[in-house]
């Protein structure tokens, strides 16, 4: 008798990045070095991921002090901190 596999959510208490997340962050930073300001939708298209996932990545980069956000809501753009 074969039992169905259960889907289990794995939660991590630390803020260690997975390889894919780290790669996405590197691609965002590289893209931002060539562009003065970027929108989350641009990055989503570039990386082929959802805008909501991009916003999480951008929030991480912002909390790390690498980028800064300007504007609010639909007018929000991001730029590298120098």
N, CA, C and O atoms as a Maestro MAE file, in Angstrom:
{
 s_m_m2io_version
 :::
 2.0.0
}

f_m_ct {
 s_m_title
 :::
 protein
 m_atom[328] {
  # First column is atom index #
  i_m_mmod_type
  r_m_x_coord
  r_m_y_coord
  r_m_z_coord
  i_m_residue_number
  s_m_chain_name
  s_m_pdb_residue_name
  s_m_pdb_atom_name
  i_m_atomic_number
  :::
  1 25 0.833 -1.177 0.000 1 A "UNK " " N  " 7
  2 3 0.000 0.000 0.000 1 A "UNK " " CA " 6
  3 2 0.882 1.246 0.000 1 A "UNK " " C  " 6
  4 15 1.778 1.377 0.834 1 A "UNK " " O  " 8
  5 25 0.629 2.155 -0.932 2 A "UNK " " N  " 7
  6 3 1.417 3.381 -1.047 2 A "UNK " " CA " 6
  7 2 0.623 4.521 -0.435 2 A "UNK " " C  " 6
  8 15 -0.528 4.771 -0.795 2 A "UNK " " O  " 8
  9 25 1.264 5.200 0.493 3 A "UNK " " N  " 7
  10 3 0.624 6.338 1.147 3 A "UNK " " CA " 6
  11 2 0.895 7.611 0.353 3 A "UNK " " C  " 6
  12 15 1.986 7.775 -0.192 3 A "UNK " " O  " 8
  13 25 -0.076 8.507 0.280 4 A "UNK " " N  " 7
  14 3 0.164 9.768 -0.431 4 A "UNK " " CA " 6
  15 2 1.190 10.610 0.310 4 A "UNK " " C  " 6
  16 15 1.245 10.611 1.540 4 A "UNK " " O  " 8
  17 25 1.996 11.322 -0.453 5 A "UNK " " N  " 7
  18 3 3.002 12.190 0.147 5 A "UNK " " CA " 6
  19 2 2.336 13.442 0.696 5 A "UNK " " C  " 6
  20 15 1.439 14.010 0.073 5 A "UNK " " O  " 8
  21 25 2.779 13.855 1.847 6 A "UNK " " N  " 7
  22 3 2.255 15.075 2.447 6 A "UNK " " CA " 6
  23 2 3.124 16.239 2.029 6 A "UNK " " C  " 6
  24 15 4.343 16.116 1.915 6 A "UNK " " O  " 8
  25 25 2.483 17.367 1.801 7 A "UNK " " N  " 7
  26 3 3.241 18.585 1.543 7 A "UNK " " CA " 6
  27 2 3.567 19.200 2.889 7 A "UNK " " C  " 6
  28 15 2.682 19.427 3.714 7 A "UNK " " O  " 8
  29 25 4.829 19.464 3.101 8 A "UNK " " N  " 7
  30 3 5.268 19.997 4.374 8 A "UNK " " CA " 6
  31 2 5.970 21.325 4.113 8 A "UNK " " C  " 6
  32 15 6.877 21.407 3.285 8 A "UNK " " O  " 8
  33 25 5.548 22.346 4.819 9 A "UNK " " N  " 7
  34 3 6.200 23.645 4.717 9 A "UNK " " CA " 6
  35 2 7.432 23.647 5.599 9 A "UNK " " C  " 6
  36 15 7.372 23.281 6.773 9 A "UNK " " O  " 8
  37 25 8.524 24.053 5.034 10 A "UNK " " N  " 7
  38 3 9.770 24.127 5.792 10 A "UNK " " CA " 6
  39 2 9.996 25.583 6.153 10 A "UNK " " C  " 6
  40 15 10.069 26.449 5.281 10 A "UNK " " O  " 8
  41 25 10.105 25.841 7.440 11 A "UNK " " N  " 7
  42 3 10.312 27.201 7.900 11 A "UNK " " CA " 6
  43 2 11.718 27.332 8.450 11 A "UNK " " C  " 6
  44 15 12.245 26.429 9.099 11 A "UNK " " O  " 8
  45 25 12.296 28.455 8.178 12 A "UNK " " N  " 7
  46 3 13.646 28.703 8.643 12 A "UNK " " CA " 6
  47 2 13.641 29.951 9.508 12 A "UNK " " C  " 6
  48 15 13.134 30.992 9.089 12 A "UNK " " O  " 8
  49 25 14.185 29.863 10.681 13 A "UNK " " N  " 7
  50 3 14.221 30.998 11.586 13 A "UNK " " CA " 6
  51 2 15.325 31.979 11.256 13 A "UNK " " C  " 6
  52 15 15.234 33.151 11.621 13 A "UNK " " O  " 8
  53 25 16.366 31.527 10.574 14 A "UNK " " N  " 7
  54 3 17.462 32.426 10.247 14 A "UNK " " CA " 6
  55 2 17.215 33.109 8.905 14 A "UNK " " C  " 6
  56 15 16.302 32.737 8.169 14 A "UNK " " O  " 8
  57 25 18.027 34.098 8.600 15 A "UNK " " N  " 7
  58 3 17.834 34.853 7.364 15 A "UNK " " CA " 6
  59 2 18.819 34.416 6.286 15 A "UNK " " C  " 6
  60 15 19.173 35.205 5.410 15 A "UNK " " O  " 8
  61 25 19.258 33.175 6.345 16 A "UNK " " N  " 7
  62 3 20.191 32.715 5.330 16 A "UNK " " CA " 6
  63 2 19.479 32.591 3.989 16 A "UNK " " C  " 6
  64 15 18.346 32.115 3.911 16 A "UNK " " O  " 8
  65 25 20.158 33.023 2.949 17 A "UNK " " N  " 7
  66 3 19.575 33.008 1.618 17 A "UNK " " CA " 6
  67 2 19.759 31.656 0.958 17 A "UNK " " C  " 6
  68 15 20.777 30.991 1.148 17 A "UNK " " O  " 8
  69 25 18.782 31.264 0.196 18 A "UNK " " N  " 7
  70 3 18.964 30.085 -0.631 18 A "UNK " " CA " 6
  71 2 19.787 30.509 -1.839 18 A "UNK " " C  " 6
  72 15 19.973 31.702 -2.078 18 A "UNK " " O  " 8
  73 25 20.268 29.560 -2.582 19 A "UNK " " N  " 7
  74 3 21.088 29.871 -3.752 19 A "UNK " " CA " 6
  75 2 20.301 30.667 -4.784 19 A "UNK " " C  " 6
  76 15 20.836 31.591 -5.398 19 A "UNK " " O  " 8
  77 25 19.038 30.315 -4.976 20 A "UNK " " N  " 7
  78 3 18.213 31.005 -5.968 20 A "UNK " " CA " 6
  79 2 17.949 32.452 -5.552 20 A "UNK " " C  " 6
  80 15 17.999 33.359 -6.383 20 A "UNK " " O  " 8
  81 25 17.670 32.664 -4.267 21 A "UNK " " N  " 7
  82 3 17.426 34.016 -3.768 21 A "UNK " " CA " 6
  83 2 18.676 34.863 -3.908 21 A "UNK " " C  " 6
  84 15 18.603 36.012 -4.345 21 A "UNK " " O  " 8
  85 25 19.814 34.313 -3.546 22 A "UNK " " N  " 7
  86 3 21.078 35.039 -3.666 22 A "UNK " " CA " 6
  87 2 21.360 35.387 -5.120 22 A "UNK " " C  " 6
  88 15 21.826 36.488 -5.417 22 A "UNK " " O  " 8
  89 25 21.082 34.458 -6.025 23 A "UNK " " N  " 7
  90 3 21.294 34.705 -7.449 23 A "UNK " " CA " 6
  91 2 20.379 35.836 -7.937 23 A "UNK " " C  " 6
  92 15 20.813 36.713 -8.683 23 A "UNK " " O  " 8
  93 25 19.115 35.809 -7.512 24 A "UNK " " N  " 7
  94 3 18.191 36.865 -7.909 24 A "UNK " " CA " 6
  95 2 18.646 38.224 -7.386 24 A "UNK " " C  " 6
  96 15 18.570 39.221 -8.105 24 A "UNK " " O  " 8
  97 25 19.117 38.272 -6.151 25 A "UNK " " N  " 7
  98 3 19.592 39.529 -5.587 25 A "UNK " " CA " 6
  99 2 20.797 40.054 -6.356 25 A "UNK " " C  " 6
  100 15 20.896 41.256 -6.607 25 A "UNK " " O  " 8
  101 25 21.703 39.174 -6.729 26 A "UNK " " N  " 7
  102 3 22.865 39.580 -7.516 26 A "UNK " " CA " 6
  103 2 22.439 40.133 -8.870 26 A "UNK " " C  " 6
  104 15 22.989 41.132 -9.335 26 A "UNK " " O  " 8
  105 25 21.458 39.486 -9.508 27 A "UNK " " N  " 7
  106 3 20.974 39.958 -10.802 27 A "UNK " " CA " 6
  107 2 20.301 41.325 -10.669 27 A "UNK " " C  " 6
  108 15 20.445 42.172 -11.550 27 A "UNK " " O  " 8
  109 25 19.575 41.542 -9.586 28 A "UNK " " N  " 7
  110 3 18.932 42.836 -9.363 28 A "UNK " " CA " 6
  111 2 19.990 43.921 -9.200 28 A "UNK " " C  " 6
  112 15 19.886 44.989 -9.804 28 A "UNK " " O  " 8
  113 25 21.005 43.650 -8.390 29 A "UNK " " N  " 7
  114 3 22.066 44.644 -8.164 29 A "UNK " " CA " 6
  115 2 22.801 44.938 -9.465 29 A "UNK " " C  " 6
  116 15 23.093 46.095 -9.766 29 A "UNK " " O  " 8
  117 25 23.099 43.910 -10.230 30 A "UNK " " N  " 7
  118 3 23.796 44.103 -11.503 30 A "UNK " " CA " 6
  119 2 22.951 44.951 -12.457 30 A "UNK " " C  " 6
  120 15 23.474 45.849 -13.116 30 A "UNK " " O  " 8
  121 25 21.655 44.671 -12.531 31 A "UNK " " N  " 7
  122 3 20.747 45.447 -13.385 31 A "UNK " " CA " 6
  123 2 20.694 46.899 -12.923 31 A "UNK " " C  " 6
  124 15 20.663 47.820 -13.739 31 A "UNK " " O  " 8
  125 25 20.683 47.093 -11.612 32 A "UNK " " N  " 7
  126 3 20.585 48.451 -11.072 32 A "UNK " " CA " 6
  127 2 21.857 49.254 -11.272 32 A "UNK " " C  " 6
  128 15 21.807 50.484 -11.247 32 A "UNK " " O  " 8
  129 25 22.992 48.604 -11.469 33 A "UNK " " N  " 7
  130 3 24.221 49.359 -11.732 33 A "UNK " " CA " 6
  131 2 24.182 50.008 -13.109 33 A "UNK " " C  " 6
  132 15 24.862 51.007 -13.344 33 A "UNK " " O  " 8
  133 25 23.394 49.450 -14.017 34 A "UNK " " N  " 7
  134 3 23.277 50.000 -15.369 34 A "UNK " " CA " 6
  135 2 22.082 50.928 -15.537 34 A "UNK " " C  " 6
  136 15 21.967 51.595 -16.565 34 A "UNK " " O  " 8
  137 25 21.196 50.987 -14.557 35 A "UNK " " N  " 7
  138 3 19.986 51.804 -14.638 35 A "UNK " " CA " 6
  139 2 19.875 52.651 -13.373 35 A "UNK " " C  " 6
  140 15 19.999 52.134 -12.263 35 A "UNK " " O  " 8
  141 25 19.640 53.951 -13.541 36 A "UNK " " N  " 7
  142 3 19.582 54.870 -12.396 36 A "UNK " " CA " 6
  143 2 18.450 54.501 -11.443 36 A "UNK " " C  " 6
  144 15 18.656 54.411 -10.232 36 A "UNK " " O  " 8
  145 25 17.261 54.289 -11.988 37 A "UNK " " N  " 7
  146 3 16.120 53.885 -11.170 37 A "UNK " " CA " 6
  147 2 15.411 52.731 -11.855 37 A "UNK " " C  " 6
  148 15 15.404 52.627 -13.082 37 A "UNK " " O  " 8
  149 25 14.819 51.873 -11.052 38 A "UNK " " N  " 7
  150 3 14.070 50.737 -11.595 38 A "UNK " " CA " 6
  151 2 12.765 50.576 -10.839 38 A "UNK " " C  " 6
  152 15 12.637 51.001 -9.690 38 A "UNK " " O  " 8
  153 25 11.809 49.961 -11.495 39 A "UNK " " N  " 7
  154 3 10.526 49.634 -10.880 39 A "UNK " " CA " 6
  155 2 10.491 48.124 -10.633 39 A "UNK " " C  " 6
  156 15 11.191 47.354 -11.291 39 A "UNK " " O  " 8
  157 25 9.675 47.728 -9.687 40 A "UNK " " N  " 7
  158 3 9.579 46.309 -9.366 40 A "UNK " " CA " 6
  159 2 9.067 45.502 -10.561 40 A "UNK " " C  " 6
  160 15 9.465 44.352 -10.742 40 A "UNK " " O  " 8
  161 25 8.198 46.088 -11.371 41 A "UNK " " N  " 7
  162 3 7.672 45.381 -12.540 41 A "UNK " " CA " 6
  163 2 8.760 45.113 -13.576 41 A "UNK " " C  " 6
  164 15 8.733 44.082 -14.247 41 A "UNK " " O  " 8
  165 25 9.723 46.040 -13.713 42 A "UNK " " N  " 7
  166 3 10.853 45.828 -14.637 42 A "UNK " " CA " 6
  167 2 11.658 44.606 -14.219 42 A "UNK " " C  " 6
  168 15 12.015 43.766 -15.044 42 A "UNK " " O  " 8
  169 25 11.934 44.526 -12.937 43 A "UNK " " N  " 7
  170 3 12.748 43.429 -12.415 43 A "UNK " " CA " 6
  171 2 12.003 42.111 -12.530 43 A "UNK " " C  " 6
  172 15 12.601 41.080 -12.837 43 A "UNK " " O  " 8
  173 25 10.695 42.140 -12.284 44 A "UNK " " N  " 7
  174 3 9.894 40.920 -12.411 44 A "UNK " " CA " 6
  175 2 9.968 40.386 -13.831 44 A "UNK " " C  " 6
  176 15 10.114 39.182 -14.039 44 A "UNK " " O  " 8
  177 25 9.869 41.274 -14.803 45 A "UNK " " N  " 7
  178 3 9.963 40.865 -16.203 45 A "UNK " " CA " 6
  179 2 11.358 40.336 -16.521 45 A "UNK " " C  " 6
  180 15 11.505 39.316 -17.195 45 A "UNK " " O  " 8
  181 25 12.357 41.020 -16.042 46 A "UNK " " N  " 7
  182 3 13.752 40.622 -16.281 46 A "UNK " " CA " 6
  183 2 14.041 39.231 -15.724 46 A "UNK " " C  " 6
  184 15 14.656 38.408 -16.402 46 A "UNK " " O  " 8
  185 25 13.600 38.964 -14.486 47 A "UNK " " N  " 7
  186 3 13.922 37.698 -13.831 47 A "UNK " " CA " 6
  187 2 12.898 36.603 -14.101 47 A "UNK " " C  " 6
  188 15 13.161 35.428 -13.846 47 A "UNK " " O  " 8
  189 25 11.737 36.983 -14.611 48 A "UNK " " N  " 7
  190 3 10.703 35.996 -14.870 48 A "UNK " " CA " 6
  191 2 10.038 35.483 -13.605 48 A "UNK " " C  " 6
  192 15 9.635 34.323 -13.531 48 A "UNK " " O  " 8
  193 25 9.923 36.362 -12.603 49 A "UNK " " N  " 7
  194 3 9.259 36.007 -11.352 49 A "UNK " " CA " 6
  195 2 8.143 37.012 -11.083 49 A "UNK " " C  " 6
  196 15 8.026 38.015 -11.787 49 A "UNK " " O  " 8
  197 25 7.330 36.750 -10.074 50 A "UNK " " N  " 7
  198 3 6.198 37.618 -9.791 50 A "UNK " " CA " 6
  199 2 6.645 38.935 -9.154 50 A "UNK " " C  " 6
  200 15 7.709 39.014 -8.539 50 A "UNK " " O  " 8
  201 25 5.818 39.956 -9.314 51 A "UNK " " N  " 7
  202 3 6.108 41.261 -8.726 51 A "UNK " " CA " 6
  203 2 6.140 41.157 -7.203 51 A "UNK " " C  " 6
  204 15 6.960 41.811 -6.558 51 A "UNK " " O  " 8
  205 25 5.268 40.352 -6.629 52 A "UNK " " N  " 7
  206 3 5.264 40.220 -5.171 52 A "UNK " " CA " 6
  207 2 6.570 39.601 -4.666 52 A "UNK " " C  " 6
  208 15 7.065 39.994 -3.610 52 A "UNK " " O  " 8
  209 25 7.129 38.650 -5.396 53 A "UNK " " N  " 7
  210 3 8.422 38.057 -5.012 53 A "UNK " " CA " 6
  211 2 9.534 39.090 -5.146 53 A "UNK " " C  " 6
  212 15 10.435 39.151 -4.310 53 A "UNK " " O  " 8
  213 25 9.468 39.899 -6.199 54 A "UNK " " N  " 7
  214 3 10.462 40.949 -6.395 54 A "UNK " " CA " 6
  215 2 10.414 41.933 -5.231 54 A "UNK " " C  " 6
  216 15 11.457 42.371 -4.746 54 A "UNK " " O  " 8
  217 25 9.214 42.282 -4.781 55 A "UNK " " N  " 7
  218 3 9.081 43.223 -3.674 55 A "UNK " " CA " 6
  219 2 9.712 42.676 -2.398 55 A "UNK " " C  " 6
  220 15 10.283 43.436 -1.616 55 A "UNK " " O  " 8
  221 25 9.616 41.377 -2.183 56 A "UNK " " N  " 7
  222 3 10.273 40.749 -1.031 56 A "UNK " " CA " 6
  223 2 11.789 40.866 -1.165 56 A "UNK " " C  " 6
  224 15 12.476 41.213 -0.205 56 A "UNK " " O  " 8
  225 25 12.301 40.580 -2.346 57 A "UNK " " N  " 7
  226 3 13.747 40.679 -2.583 57 A "UNK " " CA " 6
  227 2 14.230 42.118 -2.411 57 A "UNK " " C  " 6
  228 15 15.278 42.362 -1.812 57 A "UNK " " O  " 8
  229 25 13.457 43.071 -2.943 58 A "UNK " " N  " 7
  230 3 13.833 44.480 -2.821 58 A "UNK " " CA " 6
  231 2 13.784 44.934 -1.367 58 A "UNK " " C  " 6
  232 15 14.631 45.718 -0.938 58 A "UNK " " O  " 8
  233 25 12.815 44.458 -0.611 59 A "UNK " " N  " 7
  234 3 12.735 44.797 0.815 59 A "UNK " " CA " 6
  235 2 13.955 44.259 1.566 59 A "UNK " " C  " 6
  236 15 14.481 44.929 2.455 59 A "UNK " " O  " 8
  237 25 14.406 43.060 1.214 60 A "UNK " " N  " 7
  238 3 15.611 42.491 1.824 60 A "UNK " " CA " 6
  239 2 16.834 43.346 1.497 60 A "UNK " " C  " 6
  240 15 17.637 43.655 2.377 60 A "UNK " " O  " 8
  241 25 16.968 43.726 0.229 61 A "UNK " " N  " 7
  242 3 18.104 44.553 -0.182 61 A "UNK " " CA " 6
  243 2 18.046 45.925 0.492 61 A "UNK " " C  " 6
  244 15 19.077 46.509 0.826 61 A "UNK " " O  " 8
  245 25 16.843 46.420 0.682 62 A "UNK " " N  " 7
  246 3 16.674 47.710 1.341 62 A "UNK " " CA " 6
  247 2 17.055 47.617 2.821 62 A "UNK " " C  " 6
  248 15 17.720 48.509 3.347 62 A "UNK " " O  " 8
  249 25 16.641 46.556 3.480 63 A "UNK " " N  " 7
  250 3 16.987 46.393 4.905 63 A "UNK " " CA " 6
  251 2 18.481 46.132 5.096 63 A "UNK " " C  " 6
  252 15 19.039 46.426 6.153 63 A "UNK " " O  " 8
  253 25 19.123 45.580 4.067 64 A "UNK " " N  " 7
  254 3 20.573 45.367 4.117 64 A "UNK " " CA " 6
  255 2 21.346 46.646 3.825 64 A "UNK " " C  " 6
  256 15 22.571 46.669 3.939 64 A "UNK " " O  " 8
  257 25 20.634 47.724 3.444 65 A "UNK " " N  " 7
  258 3 21.278 49.003 3.172 65 A "UNK " " CA " 6
  259 2 21.912 49.092 1.798 65 A "UNK " " C  " 6
  260 15 22.763 49.954 1.578 65 A "UNK " " O  " 8
  261 25 21.527 48.231 0.867 66 A "UNK " " N  " 7
  262 3 22.124 48.215 -0.465 66 A "UNK " " CA " 6
  263 2 21.368 49.127 -1.426 66 A "UNK " " C  " 6
  264 15 21.973 49.782 -2.276 66 A "UNK " " O  " 8
  265 25 20.044 49.167 -1.288 67 A "UNK " " N  " 7
  266 3 19.233 50.011 -2.165 67 A "UNK " " CA " 6
  267 2 18.335 50.901 -1.323 67 A "UNK " " C  " 6
  268 15 18.188 50.702 -0.117 67 A "UNK " " O  " 8
  269 25 17.734 51.890 -1.983 68 A "UNK " " N  " 7
  270 3 16.765 52.741 -1.316 68 A "UNK " " CA " 6
  271 2 15.546 52.924 -2.201 68 A "UNK " " C  " 6
  272 15 15.642 52.884 -3.428 68 A "UNK " " O  " 8
  273 25 14.405 53.123 -1.573 69 A "UNK " " N  " 7
  274 3 13.147 53.307 -2.287 69 A "UNK " " CA " 6
  275 2 12.782 54.781 -2.267 69 A "UNK " " C  " 6
  276 15 13.009 55.483 -1.281 69 A "UNK " " O  " 8
  277 25 12.211 55.235 -3.379 70 A "UNK " " N  " 7
  278 3 11.739 56.610 -3.470 70 A "UNK " " CA " 6
  279 2 10.325 56.584 -4.010 70 A "UNK " " C  " 6
  280 15 10.015 55.812 -4.918 70 A "UNK " " O  " 8
  281 25 9.469 57.421 -3.457 71 A "UNK " " N  " 7
  282 3 8.096 57.476 -3.911 71 A "UNK " " CA " 6
  283 2 7.243 56.493 -3.144 71 A "UNK " " C  " 6
  284 15 7.724 55.764 -2.277 71 A "UNK " " O  " 8
  285 25 5.968 56.489 -3.483 72 A "UNK " " N  " 7
  286 3 5.027 55.619 -2.785 72 A "UNK " " CA " 6
  287 2 4.140 54.891 -3.777 72 A "UNK " " C  " 6
  288 15 3.855 55.386 -4.868 72 A "UNK " " O  " 8
  289 25 3.716 53.716 -3.378 73 A "UNK " " N  " 7
  290 3 2.767 52.906 -4.146 73 A "UNK " " CA " 6
  291 2 3.175 52.735 -5.602 73 A "UNK " " C  " 6
  292 15 4.253 52.207 -5.876 73 A "UNK " " O  " 8
  293 25 2.346 53.165 -6.535 74 A "UNK " " N  " 7
  294 3 2.617 52.947 -7.962 74 A "UNK " " CA " 6
  295 2 3.782 53.776 -8.488 74 A "UNK " " C  " 6
  296 15 4.354 53.454 -9.530 74 A "UNK " " O  " 8
  297 25 4.133 54.833 -7.779 75 A "UNK " " N  " 7
  298 3 5.227 55.697 -8.224 75 A "UNK " " CA " 6
  299 2 6.576 55.308 -7.625 75 A "UNK " " C  " 6
  300 15 7.564 56.011 -7.832 75 A "UNK " " O  " 8
  301 25 6.632 54.208 -6.891 76 A "UNK " " N  " 7
  302 3 7.858 53.813 -6.214 76 A "UNK " " CA " 6
  303 2 8.908 53.339 -7.206 76 A "UNK " " C  " 6
  304 15 8.635 52.532 -8.094 76 A "UNK " " O  " 8
  305 25 10.112 53.863 -7.031 77 A "UNK " " N  " 7
  306 3 11.273 53.414 -7.789 77 A "UNK " " CA " 6
  307 2 12.381 53.093 -6.798 77 A "UNK " " C  " 6
  308 15 12.374 53.566 -5.662 77 A "UNK " " O  " 8
  309 25 13.321 52.293 -7.238 78 A "UNK " " N  " 7
  310 3 14.431 51.875 -6.391 78 A "UNK " " CA " 6
  311 2 15.731 52.284 -7.059 78 A "UNK " " C  " 6
  312 15 15.851 52.273 -8.284 78 A "UNK " " O  " 8
  313 25 16.700 52.646 -6.232 79 A "UNK " " N  " 7
  314 3 18.040 52.978 -6.729 79 A "UNK " " CA " 6
  315 2 19.076 52.457 -5.755 79 A "UNK " " C  " 6
  316 15 18.793 52.244 -4.576 79 A "UNK " " O  " 8
  317 25 20.281 52.256 -6.265 80 A "UNK " " N  " 7
  318 3 21.369 51.801 -5.415 80 A "UNK " " CA " 6
  319 2 21.795 52.909 -4.475 80 A "UNK " " C  " 6
  320 15 21.791 54.083 -4.845 80 A "UNK " " O  " 8
  321 25 22.163 52.539 -3.257 81 A "UNK " " N  " 7
  322 3 22.745 53.502 -2.313 81 A "UNK " " CA " 6
  323 2 24.232 53.557 -2.582 81 A "UNK " " C  " 6
  324 15 24.875 52.526 -2.776 81 A "UNK " " O  " 8
  325 25 24.770 54.744 -2.594 82 A "UNK " " N  " 7
  326 3 26.217 54.871 -2.820 82 A "UNK " " CA " 6
  327 2 26.897 55.352 -1.586 82 A "UNK " " C  " 6
  328 15 28.116 55.521 -1.579 82 A "UNK " " O  " 8
  :::
 }
 m_bond[327] {
  # First column is bond index #
  i_m_from
  i_m_to
  i_m_order
  :::
  1 1 2 1
  2 2 3 1
  3 3 4 2
  4 3 5 1
  5 5 6 1
  6 6 7 1
  7 7 8 2
  8 7 9 1
  9 9 10 1
  10 10 11 1
  11 11 12 2
  12 11 13 1
  13 13 14 1
  14 14 15 1
  15 15 16 2
  16 15 17 1
  17 17 18 1
  18 18 19 1
  19 19 20 2
  20 19 21 1
  21 21 22 1
  22 22 23 1
  23 23 24 2
  24 23 25 1
  25 25 26 1
  26 26 27 1
  27 27 28 2
  28 27 29 1
  29 29 30 1
  30 30 31 1
  31 31 32 2
  32 31 33 1
  33 33 34 1
  34 34 35 1
  35 35 36 2
  36 35 37 1
  37 37 38 1
  38 38 39 1
  39 39 40 2
  40 39 41 1
  41 41 42 1
  42 42 43 1
  43 43 44 2
  44 43 45 1
  45 45 46 1
  46 46 47 1
  47 47 48 2
  48 47 49 1
  49 49 50 1
  50 50 51 1
  51 51 52 2
  52 51 53 1
  53 53 54 1
  54 54 55 1
  55 55 56 2
  56 55 57 1
  57 57 58 1
  58 58 59 1
  59 59 60 2
  60 59 61 1
  61 61 62 1
  62 62 63 1
  63 63 64 2
  64 63 65 1
  65 65 66 1
  66 66 67 1
  67 67 68 2
  68 67 69 1
  69 69 70 1
  70 70 71 1
  71 71 72 2
  72 71 73 1
  73 73 74 1
  74 74 75 1
  75 75 76 2
  76 75 77 1
  77 77 78 1
  78 78 79 1
  79 79 80 2
  80 79 81 1
  81 81 82 1
  82 82 83 1
  83 83 84 2
  84 83 85 1
  85 85 86 1
  86 86 87 1
  87 87 88 2
  88 87 89 1
  89 89 90 1
  90 90 91 1
  91 91 92 2
  92 91 93 1
  93 93 94 1
  94 94 95 1
  95 95 96 2
  96 95 97 1
  97 97 98 1
  98 98 99 1
  99 99 100 2
  100 99 101 1
  101 101 102 1
  102 102 103 1
  103 103 104 2
  104 103 105 1
  105 105 106 1
  106 106 107 1
  107 107 108 2
  108 107 109 1
  109 109 110 1
  110 110 111 1
  111 111 112 2
  112 111 113 1
  113 113 114 1
  114 114 115 1
  115 115 116 2
  116 115 117 1
  117 117 118 1
  118 118 119 1
  119 119 120 2
  120 119 121 1
  121 121 122 1
  122 122 123 1
  123 123 124 2
  124 123 125 1
  125 125 126 1
  126 126 127 1
  127 127 128 2
  128 127 129 1
  129 129 130 1
  130 130 131 1
  131 131 132 2
  132 131 133 1
  133 133 134 1
  134 134 135 1
  135 135 136 2
  136 135 137 1
  137 137 138 1
  138 138 139 1
  139 139 140 2
  140 139 141 1
  141 141 142 1
  142 142 143 1
  143 143 144 2
  144 143 145 1
  145 145 146 1
  146 146 147 1
  147 147 148 2
  148 147 149 1
  149 149 150 1
  150 150 151 1
  151 151 152 2
  152 151 153 1
  153 153 154 1
  154 154 155 1
  155 155 156 2
  156 155 157 1
  157 157 158 1
  158 158 159 1
  159 159 160 2
  160 159 161 1
  161 161 162 1
  162 162 163 1
  163 163 164 2
  164 163 165 1
  165 165 166 1
  166 166 167 1
  167 167 168 2
  168 167 169 1
  169 169 170 1
  170 170 171 1
  171 171 172 2
  172 171 173 1
  173 173 174 1
  174 174 175 1
  175 175 176 2
  176 175 177 1
  177 177 178 1
  178 178 179 1
  179 179 180 2
  180 179 181 1
  181 181 182 1
  182 182 183 1
  183 183 184 2
  184 183 185 1
  185 185 186 1
  186 186 187 1
  187 187 188 2
  188 187 189 1
  189 189 190 1
  190 190 191 1
  191 191 192 2
  192 191 193 1
  193 193 194 1
  194 194 195 1
  195 195 196 2
  196 195 197 1
  197 197 198 1
  198 198 199 1
  199 199 200 2
  200 199 201 1
  201 201 202 1
  202 202 203 1
  203 203 204 2
  204 203 205 1
  205 205 206 1
  206 206 207 1
  207 207 208 2
  208 207 209 1
  209 209 210 1
  210 210 211 1
  211 211 212 2
  212 211 213 1
  213 213 214 1
  214 214 215 1
  215 215 216 2
  216 215 217 1
  217 217 218 1
  218 218 219 1
  219 219 220 2
  220 219 221 1
  221 221 222 1
  222 222 223 1
  223 223 224 2
  224 223 225 1
  225 225 226 1
  226 226 227 1
  227 227 228 2
  228 227 229 1
  229 229 230 1
  230 230 231 1
  231 231 232 2
  232 231 233 1
  233 233 234 1
  234 234 235 1
  235 235 236 2
  236 235 237 1
  237 237 238 1
  238 238 239 1
  239 239 240 2
  240 239 241 1
  241 241 242 1
  242 242 243 1
  243 243 244 2
  244 243 245 1
  245 245 246 1
  246 246 247 1
  247 247 248 2
  248 247 249 1
  249 249 250 1
  250 250 251 1
  251 251 252 2
  252 251 253 1
  253 253 254 1
  254 254 255 1
  255 255 256 2
  256 255 257 1
  257 257 258 1
  258 258 259 1
  259 259 260 2
  260 259 261 1
  261 261 262 1
  262 262 263 1
  263 263 264 2
  264 263 265 1
  265 265 266 1
  266 266 267 1
  267 267 268 2
  268 267 269 1
  269 269 270 1
  270 270 271 1
  271 271 272 2
  272 271 273 1
  273 273 274 1
  274 274 275 1
  275 275 276 2
  276 275 277 1
  277 277 278 1
  278 278 279 1
  279 279 280 2
  280 279 281 1
  281 281 282 1
  282 282 283 1
  283 283 284 2
  284 283 285 1
  285 285 286 1
  286 286 287 1
  287 287 288 2
  288 287 289 1
  289 289 290 1
  290 290 291 1
  291 291 292 2
  292 291 293 1
  293 293 294 1
  294 294 295 1
  295 295 296 2
  296 295 297 1
  297 297 298 1
  298 298 299 1
  299 299 300 2
  300 299 301 1
  301 301 302 1
  302 302 303 1
  303 303 304 2
  304 303 305 1
  305 305 306 1
  306 306 307 1
  307 307 308 2
  308 307 309 1
  309 309 310 1
  310 310 311 1
  311 311 312 2
  312 311 313 1
  313 313 314 1
  314 314 315 1
  315 315 316 2
  316 315 317 1
  317 317 318 1
  318 318 319 1
  319 319 320 2
  320 319 321 1
  321 321 322 1
  322 322 323 1
  323 323 324 2
  324 323 325 1
  325 325 326 1
  326 326 327 1
  327 327 328 2
  :::
 }
}
